[in-house]
Amino acid sequence: MDSIAEDLFMKKLDHAIWRLEKILEMEAPSPEETKKHAEQQAEADALAKEWNVILAEDEKTWRGLDEKTVGQNATADGPKTEVAGIDLTLTTKGGQESSQRSVRLAVHEGEDESHAAVHFCAANDIQSVDEVVSLHTKLATKLKTTDYEAPKDLKLGGAAEHLQRGQSHAANFQIGAAAADYARGLHSPGLTPEEKEELTSHLSNALTVLNGSQAFTEAWREQSFDRAIDAAGKIPSDLRPDLLQLLIARSYGHLGKVKEAISSVTGLLTRCDKSGTWKDDEPRVTAATSGALLSLQVGDIEKAKKMYQIVLRSDPEQKFVQKRYKVLKTFTRMLSDIEDLLLKSKNHDVMKAVDRTNHVLEVVMGKEGAKAAGTRLLLFECKAKSAMTFHDDAIEACNTAIQQFENHDNPDPRKIAEAYAWRAEAEIRDRSYDDAVADLQVSLKKVPNSQDYAEKLEEAKKLQTQWNKSEEEHDRRGQSQGHFYSKRPARELLDLPDNIDELPSDQKCERLKKAFRKMSLRWHPDKAKGGKKRAQRKSAELSEAKSRLELKWQCKGKR
């Protein structure tokens, strides 16, 4: 073996040994490290197991909404016996013309005048409290001429009791029953002006949403979730009870529209009454746990955490949610531990921790959910592998992380800026200074007041200027050979041995040709990791280095 070949062989052998040592460091830790890693793995396995149990419970609750019956106290099915009735003429105006039709206002067995008046108005699209009161009075007069007595449980002691029961019906999405109770309250003895005002307001709202609620109820019972969502859309959002908002979310879930389901749950938690004790079976608690479940399914850990925090800010002692939040905090602590390892440059421990944490995510969320939730883990991988000079894998991990951050439903500019800055750090180690400058400019644009990003950008620009510095080169006779990037190590870029100058000119040129062919395959845009743009730039650098050495060694024209 000649000295040149031996030098190249030793150079590659040293590099291979160095890489092997790095791998062995990862695979053959000390007994203390082995014990520590075993404990960390056991903690991760326990977390995954506990988390799985919790999410299975929440999934059962979420799916259990399908069995929820709504509107059962509205109009009952089947024909009923009329006990009293009045013939009325309704006038409908359309433009300059009007039409009239005869209708029957009737009380049926098991009903009272309030129920009949409310549902008559709903059936005829009358949304007037005054009309309900007037019709109630007419029916009450008519009923006095009969022997019929309405069920005693329909009428309570006073207006306050009817208001309270009406609100309970409304919370359970029984809008017809709620409206009837509000109407009964308006005819209660001893009605105060304050009670009248509150009952009138509630009855007006109930009349506004009654038809939409009945349409939703029918669609929900028939499991026609598109129709259910359309019907709910006709009900003003500020008049939707918590249960309805939750069922809208479930309808979106049935249609595979997870993002819309999360949005619907978020709307419920934003608008709901946050006072008092949050009971486990209340729609607002189910919304928080179901919203967290859905958020985790799409990998949005921060959104899941916020769902739990909404509950615990209002009711810190809510143990059902406390348990779930504690598990999530344990996971986020695992992420913080990885960041600490990065700060201490323990890159091999970082990769082990990333693998453990990824395993937890896959067990809990499945592979697709883990991919989305593992965005930050990709950044950790990027930084650690970059420090270990695995530049291709590092930049590939950063590329994926940036793409996932930018495609998020609600992109966080600070997280995106951090991802670009971390990739820039990997690119500087890879001597991809143009890319590093471009990435840090994005970071600074996302977070304009960041002194850290500004300083890193200036440093990257200095390295870029030095790397791209061009100088005119001359041959031994002083003739110009053109401008070349003088600060770029041409031989190193082409993986040529340091002592290649010991070879005769023709052998140097032959080795240059072979090295260029080999490195061109290495940086083929369709094969190289880290993106086509990077591969194309690396290929251009190879071509420039080859041209520079060809002129220096006078390879042109040689066979």
Rosetta blueprint (number, residue, H / E / L):
1 M L
2 D L
3 S H
4 I H
5 A H
6 E H
7 D H
8 L H
9 F H
10 M H
11 K H
12 K H
13 L H
14 D H
15 H H
16 A H
17 I H
18 W H
19 R H
20 L H
21 E H
22 K H
23 I H
24 L H
25 E H
26 M H
27 E H
28 A L
29 P L
30 S L
31 P H
32 E H
33 E H
34 T H
35 K H
36 K H
37 H H
38 A H
39 E H
40 Q H
41 Q H
42 A H
43 E H
44 A H
45 D H
46 A H
47 L H
48 A H
49 K H
50 E H
51 W H
52 N H
53 V H
54 I H
55 L H
56 A H
57 E H
58 D H
59 E H
60 K H
61 T H
62 W H
63 R H
64 G H
65 L H
66 D H
67 E H
68 K L
69 T L
70 V L
71 G L
72 Q L
73 N L
74 A L
75 T L
76 A L
77 D L
78 G L
79 P L
80 K L
81 T L
82 E E
83 V E
84 A E
85 G E
86 I E
87 D E
88 L E
89 T E
90 L E
91 T E
92 T E
93 K E
94 G E
95 G L
96 Q L
97 E E
98 S E
99 S E
100 Q E
101 R E
102 S E
103 V E
104 R E
105 L E
106 A E
107 V E
108 H E
109 E L
110 G L
111 E L
112 D L
113 E H
114 S H
115 H H
116 A H
117 A H
118 V H
119 H H
120 F H
121 C H
122 A H
123 A H
124 N L
125 D L
126 I L
127 Q L
128 S L
129 V H
130 D H
131 E H
132 V H
133 V H
134 S H
135 L H
136 H H
137 T H
138 K H
139 L H
140 A H
141 T H
142 K H
143 L H
144 K L
145 T L
146 T L
147 D L
148 Y L
149 E L
150 A L
151 P L
152 K H
153 D H
154 L H
155 K L
156 L L
157 G L
158 G L
159 A H
160 A H
161 E H
162 H H
163 L H
164 Q H
165 R H
166 G H
167 Q H
168 S H
169 H H
170 A H
171 A H
172 N L
173 F L
174 Q L
175 I H
176 G H
177 A H
178 A H
179 A H
180 A H
181 D H
182 Y H
183 A H
184 R H
185 G H
186 L H
187 H L
188 S L
189 P L
190 G L
191 L L
192 T L
193 P H
194 E H
195 E H
196 K H
197 E H
198 E H
199 L H
200 T H
201 S H
202 H H
203 L H
204 S H
205 N H
206 A H
207 L H
208 T H
209 V H
210 L H
211 N H
212 G H
213 S H
214 Q H
215 A H
216 F H
217 T H
218 E H
219 A H
220 W H
221 R H
222 E L
223 Q L
224 S L
225 F H
226 D H
227 R H
228 A H
229 I H
230 D H
231 A H
232 A H
233 G H
234 K L
235 I L
236 P L
237 S H
238 D H
239 L H
240 R L
241 P L
242 D H
243 L H
244 L H
245 Q H
246 L H
247 L H
248 I H
249 A H
250 R H
251 S H
252 Y H
253 G H
254 H H
255 L L
256 G L
257 K L
258 V H
259 K H
260 E H
261 A H
262 I H
263 S H
264 S H
265 V H
266 T H
267 G H
268 L H
269 L H
270 T H
271 R H
272 C L
273 D L
274 K L
275 S L
276 G L
277 T L
278 W L
279 K L
280 D L
281 D L
282 E L
283 P H
284 R H
285 V H
286 T H
287 A H
288 A H
289 T H
290 S H
291 G H
292 A H
293 L H
294 L H
295 S H
296 L H
297 Q H
298 V L
299 G L
300 D L
301 I H
302 E H
303 K H
304 A H
305 K H
306 K H
307 M H
308 Y H
309 Q H
310 I H
311 V H
312 L H
313 R H
314 S H
315 D L
316 P L
317 E L
318 Q L
319 K H
320 F H
321 V H
322 Q H
323 K H
324 R H
325 Y H
326 K H
327 V H
328 L H
329 K H
330 T H
331 F H
332 T H
333 R H
334 M H
335 L H
336 S H
337 D H
338 I H
339 E H
340 D H
341 L H
342 L H
343 L H
344 K L
345 S L
346 K L
347 N H
348 H H
349 D H
350 V H
351 M H
352 K H
353 A H
354 V H
355 D H
356 R H
357 T H
358 N H
359 H H
360 V H
361 L H
362 E H
363 V H
364 V H
365 M H
366 G H
367 K H
368 E H
369 G H
370 A H
371 K H
372 A H
373 A H
374 G L
375 T H
376 R H
377 L H
378 L H
379 L H
380 F H
381 E H
382 C H
383 K H
384 A H
385 K H
386 S H
387 A H
388 M L
389 T L
390 F L
391 H H
392 D H
393 D H
394 A H
395 I H
396 E H
397 A H
398 C H
399 N H
400 T H
401 A H
402 I H
403 Q H
404 Q H
405 F H
406 E H
407 N L
408 H L
409 D L
410 N L
411 P L
412 D L
413 P H
414 R H
415 K H
416 I H
417 A H
418 E H
419 A H
420 Y H
421 A H
422 W H
423 R H
424 A H
425 E H
426 A H
427 E H
428 I H
429 R H
430 D L
431 R L
432 S L
433 Y H
434 D H
435 D H
436 A H
437 V H
438 A H
439 D H
440 L H
441 Q H
442 V H
443 S H
444 L H
445 K H
446 K H
447 V L
448 P L
449 N L
450 S L
451 Q H
452 D H
453 Y H
454 A H
455 E H
456 K H
457 L H
458 E H
459 E H
460 A H
461 K H
462 K H
463 L H
464 Q H
465 T H
466 Q H
467 W H
468 N L
469 K L
470 S E
471 E E
472 E E
473 E E
474 H E
475 D L
476 R L
477 R L
478 G L
479 Q L
480 S E
481 Q E
482 G E
483 H E
484 F E
485 Y E
486 S L
487 K L
488 R L
489 P L
490 A H
491 R H
492 E H
493 L H
494 L L
495 D L
496 L L
497 P L
498 D L
499 N L
500 I H
501 D H
502 E H
503 L L
504 P L
505 S H
506 D H
507 Q H
508 K H
509 C H
510 E H
511 R H
512 L H
513 K H
514 K H
515 A H
516 F H
517 R H
518 K H
519 M H
520 S H
521 L H
522 R H
523 W L
524 H L
525 P L
526 D L
527 K L
528 A L
529 K L
530 G L
531 G L
532 K H
533 K H
534 R H
535 A H
536 Q H
537 R H
538 K H
539 S H
540 A H
541 E H
542 L H
543 S H
544 E H
545 A H
546 K H
547 S H
548 R H
549 L H
550 E H
551 L H
552 K H
553 W H
554 Q L
555 C L
556 K L
557 G L
558 K L
559 R L
